[in-house]
Amino acid sequence: MKLDNIGVVGGGAWGTALAQMVASDGSDVLLWARETDVVAAVNDTHANPIFLPNLKLSSSIRATTALSDMADCDALLLVVPAQFLRGVLAELPQSDRPLILCAKGIEAGTRLLISEVAAAVAPAAPIAVVSGPTFAHEVAAGQPTAVTLACADGGIGAALAARLGRPTFRPYLSDDVIGAEIGGAVKNVLAIGCGVAEGAGLGLNARASLISRGFAEMGRFGQARGARAETLAGLSGLGDLVLTATSKSSRNFSYGVALGAGMEPGAALAEGVETAPALVQRAHAAGVELPIAEAVADLVTGALSPGEAVLRLLSRKVTVE
């Protein structure tokens, strides 16, 4: 499989970090961004001061605002937010090249995982998912991490892992695309809940309880969707959850902290805000109970206050672990 020319669709912090990672061996990388000032900065000064400041980008990264320019890429890393993926895919030149999904979430309205969105809009393209504990600024700086690279086609997955793997970016192969996606989507919702506990001053015991019981909810939902338990216990599930639910470098955790401290719910860059209601709706349709995710969904929509959410969770009927 020819994978010489890699394109990255999405010029935010994570997309820029992935472009920098791919370019770290001298590879040419084409980066698409919607913002003309981002494109100009990448091309003129080798920087992205808007989304990833204080980082010198590789000179082998070239940026464009034209999705048509991605036509010659052998594979695309798709890093646009989950709620915008459908529209961007519809504008991309159609082909049978691999699409590597690097965003995390569930599409509002349709309640589809983004691999399901990609399969519907680009049916000829093989789908892979990259997910794991990956703060953009650390990946861009070359600090080490490991990720799950999930692809139903083992040969394509192995080729992508060989092409994308770096000394500080280690992919572990899986064929469990659904499991890798569920881990990445659900952990954002749980991270908001952990942030609320932090912002409300509920203590570290509460956070640890939310992480462990939230992980149980991730497992129940994953089982209902056919995900494997070992995938959810790996990098794209538990690994990413531990990172995202414990650091203010996480947009979801930080948004939760603000909610817990008294901020009114509203629009946010935190992916879990849109994902939480969609997750709960899809879980209900499958007969799966997700009390923590339900509380977060009610928090971000303004149906509950942080105090009411805590009271509702703690007053539930005692059950077995």
N, C-alpha and C positions, 0 to 999 in steps of 0.2 A: 504494500500500500504506500502510495506517495504521500508524504506528510512534510514536504519541504517548507511550504508557505503556510504559516499559521496566522489566522486573523483573530482579533479580539473585538467583540461587539459590546461596547459599553465603556465609556471613558471616566467612570467614577473611580473611587479609591480602589475597589477590588479589581476592576478591569485593568486599571493602570498597573496595579501590583502584579497581576498575572502577565501582562505584557512585558514588564521588567523581568519577571522570572524566566519567561521563555527566551528573552533576548540575552540572558546572562551568559549563554555560550556563544554569543555573536550572531545568533540567528536574526534574520530580518523579520519584523513583526509589523503587521498593519493593524492599527487601532482605530475603531470607529467611535466617534463621540458626537452627540447631538449639538453640544455647545461649541460655537465657533471660536470662542476665546480659549477653550481647552485645546482644540486642534491647533490653533496658532501658537500657543505656548509650547506644546509638545514638539512641533516642527521647528520653531524658531529658537527656543531656549532649552530644549530637552528637559522640560519640567511640566508638572501639573500643579501649579500653586493653589488651584481652587479645591481640589479633592485630595491631593496627596502632597502637601507642601514640604519643603526642606529636603527634597530628594532629587538628586541628579539622575535623570533617566538615560538609558542607553541611547546612543546616537543611531542605533539600528532600528529604533521604533519610529515609524512614520504614522501620522494621524490623518484622518479624513472625516468629512461630514456626509459623504455619499455612500450609502449602503451598496450601491451598484459597484463600487470599487472592490467589494469583498468577493466578487465573482471568481477571481483567480485563486483564491485561498483553497488549500487542500483540506483544511479542517477549521472550524470556527469554535472558539470559546465564547459562549453566550453569557454575558454578565449584566444584562439589563434587569431591573427589578421584575419580580414575577408578574406584577399587574400590567406591565408594559410589553411582556414577551410576545404575546400574540400579534400585536400590531407591528412590532419590529420584524418578526418572522415573515409576516405577510409581505413586507417590503423587500426582503432579501431575495436576491436571485436564487431560484430553486435549483437544486442539484441533489446528487446522491452522496455528497461529502459528509463526513461525520459532524454532528453537532454535539458539542460538549457543554452541558448545562451546568453553570456555576452559580446561579442565583438559587435562593431557597424560599419556598412559599407555596401557597395554594391560591389559585386564581379565584378572586371574589366573583360571585354570581354563578359561574359554572361549577365551582368547588372542585376543579380539576387540578391534579398535580401538574407541574410544569412539563414533565415528560409526556403527559397525556395531551397537553396543549401542543407541544412540538410535534407529536405524532399526528395530530389532526391537521396542522397547518403545513407541515413539511413531511408527508408520508414516505417519501423516497429516501430520506436521510437516516442513517444509523444514529441512534441516540446513546450518549454516554452521560454520566453524571460525575462531577467532582465535588466532594463534600467532606468537610472535616474541620478541625480546629485551626482556623486561618484568619487571624486579624491581618488586614491588608498591609498596615504599616510594617509589620514584622516580616511578612513574605517579601515585600518590596525591598526591605533592608537585607535580605539574604539570611535571616534568622531561620533555624531549622523547624520544620514541621512535617507531618505525615498526613495523608488524605486517603479516603476511599475513592477509587476510580471504578465506577460500576458501568458495565456494558453487557447487554444480553449476548452479543457476539464476542466470544472469547478471543478470537483472532484480532478483531478490531481493537478490543480493549487492551490486549498485549502491545499492539503497535502504538497506541496512544500513550500507554504508560512508558514505553521506551522513548518516545519522542518528548514527552513532557517531564519526565523524571530528571531531577537535578540533585547534586550533592546535598542541598538543603531543602529539597522538596521531594519527598518520597511517596509515591503512589502505591497503594495496596489494591490489588485487583479483586473485583467481585462481579458476579452476574446478577446481583440483586438490586436492580435499578430502583424498584419501588421502596425497598428498605432504606437505601441511601437517601432518597428524596424525603421520606417520612421523617427520618432523623433530623435532617436539616430544617424542615418546615416546623415540626413540633417544638424543637428546642427554642426557636425564637419566641413562641408563645409562652413557654415556661420561663424564659429569661425575663420577660416582662413581669411575671408574677414574683420572681426572686428580687427584681428591682423594687417592686412595691414594698416587699418586706424590708428591704434596706432603707428605702425612703421613709417608711413609717416607724423605723427604729425597733423592729420586732426581734432583732438579734440573729446571731449566726445559727442557733438551733433551728429557728424557723426556716432559714434559707436551706439548710441541709435537708430538712424534712420535705420542703417543696421540691428539691432536686430529686430526692429518692422516690417520692410518691409521683412526681411528674414523670420520671423515667418509667414507672409502672404504667402510667397512662399511655406513654409512647409505645410501650410494648403491646398493650391491649389493642390500640388502634392499628399498629403494624400487623399484628396477628390477623385482624379482621381483613386487612388488605393483602395478605399473603406474603408479607415481609418475613425475613428470617431473623430469629432472635439474636444470632451472632452478629448480624449486620448492625442492629440497633445497639448492641453492646460494644460496638467498635468505634472507629474514628468518626464516622458520620452521624452517630447517635450519641452515645454517652460521652465520647471525647469532645464533641462540639458543644454539648450541653454544659459540661463542666466549665469550659472556657467562657461561653456566652453568658452564663448565669452567675458569674462571679466577678465581672470586671466592667468598669465604667467605660472601657474602650468599646464595649458592645452598645450599639444604638438601642437595642431592645432593652437591655438592662438599664441603661441610662434613662430611657423613656419611663420605665417602671419606677425608677427612683423618684423622678419628678412627679409621677402620679401619687406615689406614696407620701410625698411631702406636701401634697395639696394642690398640684397643678390640675386644671380642668382638662378632661380628655379632648383631643382634637387631632387634626392631621399631623402626621409625623413621618420621618424617614424610616422609622422602625418597621421592618417587614412584618413582624408579628401582629401589628395593629390590624392589617387587612386579613392576615391568615387566621387569626383567632376565631372570628365568627364563622368563616368558611370551614375550618376544621371541626368546630362543634356541630355544624349542620351536617357535614358528611358523616361524622361519628354517630349522630342520632339516627341517620338513615340506615346505618349498619347495625344499630342496636348496641352501640358501645358507649359506656358512661365515662365521661372525662371531667370530673368535678373541678379540678384546678383550671383546665383549659376553659371550662364554662365560666368560672369566676373571672378569668382574665378577659374573656369575650364581653362579659357584662361590664367590666371596668372600662375597657377602651371605648365602649359605646355609650357610657355614661349611665347605664342602668343600675349600677351599684357604686357605692363609695368604697374606698379601701377598707374602712372599718366594717362595713356591711359584708364585704367579701370574706374577710377573715372570720367573722362570726358565722357566716353560712358554712364555711369549710369546717370549722371546729365543732359545730353543733350537729354535724351529720351523724347518722346512726353508726355505732361502733360495729366494725366488721373485721374480717381476718385479713392478714397481710398476704 
